[in-house]
Amino acid sequence: MARTDVLRAYRHREEFDVCSDFEFWARIAANHKLATLPEVLVPRRIHAGQLTQEKAARTEGQRLAIYAAQLHLLGVSFTDSDFKRHLLLRSMRKRGFRPDLIYLEWAETWLLRLEAANHRAGCYPEPEFSRLLGHFWLKVWWDAMCNEAWTAWAHFCRSPLCTLAVSHILVSLL
């Protein structure tokens, strides 16, 4: 839900045929506060005839374009490798990816860069943005624990992102 004037100002873009909603709300989020409703209003339909798997490559390409636009708004420079790793933050389990210490160290550096960039640019509301970064840090650490156990635990606890992760957990419990 949104005000009509906001929806009129942010029309759907035809070039994002498989990620139009994601791209639409990403643009709105850069200039307006968003919130999650406490209950699901419309359930998602899942059925055998879905075209999602057929469009997977286009979906990934369009998501990368959306992430690039968001990173540009924040003023964050990135490499192709950063891009691919960034995409993994949301889909490690889905892709069967188990982070190692190299990915854990990259993720910490990357998430801290995003936090600093948002503080400079002021694109996304705080503390929600930082809590989201804490959520991603928690996910990366948790999945790295399978491979690296105590080394990952020590790295997690020493990181400034640990506080953000704990904040995310506390807010989730409320």
Number of C-alpha atoms within 10 A of each C-alpha: 7 8 7 8 8 12 14 9 9 12 11 15 12 9 9 19 14 19 18 19 12 13 22 17 15 17 16 16 16 16 13 13 9 16 8 6 8 6 6 8 7 6 6 7 6 7 7 5 6 10 10 11 8 9 12 12 11 15 18 15 14 20 19 16 15 20 17 16 15 18 17 12 16 22 14 15 10 13 8 8 8 14 15 12 16 18 14 17 18 13 11 16 12 8 9 9 13 15 23 18 17 9 15 20 17 15 22 22 13 18 19 19 15 18 21 15 17 21 16 11 12 14 17 19 16 13 11 16 17 25 22 18 23 26 21 21 23 20 18 26 27 18 19 23 19 13 14 16 13 12 12 21 14 10 15 23 12 10 15 12 24 19 16 23 22 15 19 21 15 11 11 8 7 5
